[in-house]
Amino acid sequence: MSIRDEEKLRLFTDEALGSAEDTADRINKETNDEESRLLAEGEHKILTEAYEKIQSELKNIRRDNSRELSRETMIKRRELLLYREEIMQNVFDAAREKIEQFTASEEYGNYLVRLATNVLAKQSASFTLYLSPRDLKYKYAILEGLDNLLDEKLEMGTSEAAPVYSVTPDKNIKLGGIRFYSASRGISINATLDDDLARQKEFFTSLLGPVTSGDAEKETTK
């Protein structure tokens, strides 16, 4: 083989080998790129699944904590409501006891007479006075007080007809006091101790809000 032929063969061989190396490099690069892509997709999928798992667990924790907090809040609220109800009950039990002590005292009869005359002093109509059956023993003292009131009005020269007063029992009055009613004028005046205590209880309740155990039970069942 001549030197020229050897040179051509060498060049051809170098060119062939170079082309093969380029092809191998290209194949390796494409393979590496595909592996990198698949690896990146796998990492992304793993990270996404991990993130979703973490978020799900955090949501469960927050939900469990919220339920626990709500349960504890309702328990404490119920305890508070029961405690407030107990306080109010104690207050009004004590008030009722004081009222019962007062209605059993000698001063109570004078109180009823003053109450009747004060309420009817500016009234010109006839009235029926309702008393607890227990308080009927003060009937004549009350009517005597009202007679004196009428005498005072006559001395002042009133031209109106003298009103007529009557006393009758009312078993709905438990604590005491007087309920006044004028059939001719349709006037009703509640000056009973029962009504006073009930209004005080309503006012007390309005300041504190609902204070019954029933309300607390409703809260715990929500």
Secondary structure, DSSP 8 states (H G I E B T S, - for coil): --HHHHHHHHHHHHHHHHHHHHHHHHHHHHHHHHHHHHHHHHHHHHHHHHHHHHHHHHHHHHHHHHHHHHHHHHHHHHHHHHHHHHHHHHHHHHHHHHHHHHHTSTHHHHHHHHHHHHHHTT--S-EEEEE-GGGGGGHHHHHHHHHHHHHHHHHTT--S----EEEEE-TT--S-EEEEEETTTTEEEEEEHHHHHHHHHHHHHHHH----HHHHHHHHT-
